Amino acid sequence: MLTLGEAKLDVDVRHLLTVADVMTSEGEVRAIGRHGVSGNKHSILARAAFEVTVNHLLKAGIIGEKDELSGVAENIIVGQPVALGTGSVELFYIPEDE
């Protein structure tokens, strides 16, 4: 946190705790970068959005990998509504006859 303070960045400790949880969720410490958490995502577009875009897309095309578009990042990339929060339910109001 000393580095963050010297850079005059104000980061909430809860953010750091969340990042630490993600990095250690599988029983060992993993990096956030392409060889760790971000590089192991199941979605082609989510991996490509992080780093080395061309490599991820080319490899996926060669092996015929499909993206189910189930996450937030990939749906934003293709311009679809994200099925999260108010977008995750279908709610209809049917007024009662008086």
HUWO-V219731 format. One line per field, one symbol per residue. ss: DSSP state (a for helix, b for strand, c for the rest). psi: psi as a letter, one per 40 degrees, with the letter a starting at -180 (. if undefined). A space follows every 10 residues. Layout:
ss->???
psi->???
//
This chain:
ss->caaaaacccc ccaaaaaaaa aaaacccccc cccccccaaa cccaaaaaaa ccaaaaaaaa aaaccccccc caaaaaaacc ccccaaaacc cccccccc
psi->edddddefhh hhdddddddd dddeeeeihi idadebddee idhddddddd ifdddddddd ddefiihefe iddddddefi ihgibeeeih hhhhiih.
//
